[in-house]
Amino acid sequence: MVWHRDTVISKVIVSDSREHDKNTVATFTTKVFEVLRTMLPQVTAVNIWPDGPSSQFKNKFLFSFINKLQHRFTVSVT
């Protein structure tokens, strides 16, 4: 789900994978950022609020990944 001022973008990612590991989270997050960049190219900052287990976002891989997202999509990520 993406909220930006008066715009709400709701997307569902369907996958055969039952994994909930760091690679899956990174892949799906990248897809959301691709949609964001296409539909709201003016966005310069993104705040991520995970709704799942904290272990999916609290590890060194994901902190490194967030840095890569910032550079790839030219946004500030919190």
HELIX and SHEET records of a PDB file:
HELIX    1   1 LYS A   22  MET A   39  1                                  18    
HELIX    2   2 SER A   54  GLN A   56  5                                   3    
HELIX    3   3 LYS A   60  PHE A   73  1                                  14    
SHEET    1   A 2 VAL A   2  HIS A   4  0                                        
SHEET    2   A 2 THR A   7  ILE A   9 -1                                        
SHEET    1   B 2 ALA A  45  VAL A  46  0                                        
SHEET    2   B 2 SER A  76  VAL A  77  1                                        
END                                                                             
